[in-house]
Amino acid sequence: MDSNAIHDVVSRLIRRHRTRDPFVLCERLNITVWKKPMSEHVRGIFTKASRSRYIIINSEISAFWQRFICAHELGHDRLKHSINGFHVDRSDVIRNDKFEREANLFASLLLCGDRGPHIMNVSWFRDLLHEATKYKDSQRLAQIICEITEEYI
């Protein structure tokens, strides 16, 4: 899916539900969200069972990352990715997979608006995200990223 189509999907979703909050959107779309302790290398999972959809988020990661992962996994659902998958703590895998790139774009547009893709493409921001995913306790780095992003936006 091209970036304009993803932008349209996000715009329609925000217009229809009048929120950018991925947790509220999941509730309104009848997607069950669970926060559970998982392996330190698993950030989130999107899965379907029968006609139900589930997002499971690692409860051991910071609130910043939980919000981003929820938006990312919601992207898999809204972009109709035919996968049941894990969001793992390996940036090299995430960046090279088409569905993962699309879900990251969806999440950045949802959370940051039109400036999201620009921020996600700035090398220092990508490097900072990469560094934050290296550490078991990335709460402080996630907080710094959030502060920098808010200033930049």
Sequence and secondary structure as in RCSB ss.txt:
>XXXX:A:sequence
MDSNAIHDVVSRLIRRHRTRDPFVLCERLNITVWKKPMSEHVRGIFTKASRSRYIIINSEISAFWQRFICAHELG
HDRLKHSINGFHVDRSDVIRNDKFEREANLFASLLLCGDRGPHIMNVSWFRDLLHEATKYKDSQRLAQIICEITE
EYI
>XXXX:A:secstr
  HHHHHHHHHHHHHHHS   HHHHHHHTTEEEEEE   TTEEEEEEEETTEEEEEEETTS HHHHHHHHHHHHH
HHHTT    EEEES HHHHHH HHHHHHHHHHHHHHHGGGHHHHHHSHHHHHHHHHHHHSS  HHHHHHHHHHHH
HH 
